[in-house]
Amino acid sequence: DPTEQRRRTRVVLGGDIPSPADPPAGCRFHTRCVYAMEICRSVDPEPYTTGEGTTVYCHLHTEGPTLHGQPVTLAPRREPVVPPA
């Protein structure tokens, strides 16, 4: 439904896109995701199909608001490294 899609909040990923030739371990989005958890850095998430039929690859969707007993929290933002002038 296009009307419903326009109402959804868009998630905009910041940061640099990882190299496809040398992707990071774990979830390929963990370096740019504000919801990234420790497991995201080492384990690639399994596919999960929602009730609406959308397939997602995210630990939050496969395990819910807690993951392995740990509450879901935002990962700290990494500040860009600015070389001295």
Contacts in CASP RR format, 6 or more apart in sequence:
PFRMAT RR
TARGET T0000
AUTHOR 0000-0000-0000
METHOD contacts of the structure
MODEL  1
DPTEQRRRTRVVLGGDIPSPADPPAGCRFHTRCVYAMEICRSVDPEPYTT
GEGTTVYCHLHTEGPTLHGQPVTLAPRREPVVPPA
13 29 0 8 1.000
13 32 0 8 1.000
13 33 0 8 1.000
14 32 0 8 1.000
15 31 0 8 1.000
15 32 0 8 1.000
16 31 0 8 1.000
16 32 0 8 1.000
17 32 0 8 1.000
18 24 0 8 1.000
18 28 0 8 1.000
18 31 0 8 1.000
24 30 0 8 1.000
24 31 0 8 1.000
24 41 0 8 1.000
25 41 0 8 1.000
25 42 0 8 1.000
26 40 0 8 1.000
26 41 0 8 1.000
26 42 0 8 1.000
26 43 0 8 1.000
26 44 0 8 1.000
27 33 0 8 1.000
27 36 0 8 1.000
27 40 0 8 1.000
27 41 0 8 1.000
27 43 0 8 1.000
27 44 0 8 1.000
27 45 0 8 1.000
27 57 0 8 1.000
27 58 0 8 1.000
27 59 0 8 1.000
28 44 0 8 1.000
29 36 0 8 1.000
29 40 0 8 1.000
30 36 0 8 1.000
30 40 0 8 1.000
30 41 0 8 1.000
33 40 0 8 1.000
33 75 0 8 1.000
34 74 0 8 1.000
34 75 0 8 1.000
34 77 0 8 1.000
35 60 0 8 1.000
35 72 0 8 1.000
35 74 0 8 1.000
35 75 0 8 1.000
36 75 0 8 1.000
37 59 0 8 1.000
37 67 0 8 1.000
37 70 0 8 1.000
37 72 0 8 1.000
37 73 0 8 1.000
37 75 0 8 1.000
39 59 0 8 1.000
39 67 0 8 1.000
39 68 0 8 1.000
40 59 0 8 1.000
43 59 0 8 1.000
44 57 0 8 1.000
45 57 0 8 1.000
45 58 0 8 1.000
45 59 0 8 1.000
45 61 0 8 1.000
45 62 0 8 1.000
46 57 0 8 1.000
46 62 0 8 1.000
47 55 0 8 1.000
47 56 0 8 1.000
47 57 0 8 1.000
48 55 0 8 1.000
48 56 0 8 1.000
48 57 0 8 1.000
48 58 0 8 1.000
48 61 0 8 1.000
48 62 0 8 1.000
49 55 0 8 1.000
49 56 0 8 1.000
50 56 0 8 1.000
50 61 0 8 1.000
59 67 0 8 1.000
60 67 0 8 1.000
60 72 0 8 1.000
64 72 0 8 1.000
65 71 0 8 1.000
65 72 0 8 1.000
66 72 0 8 1.000
END
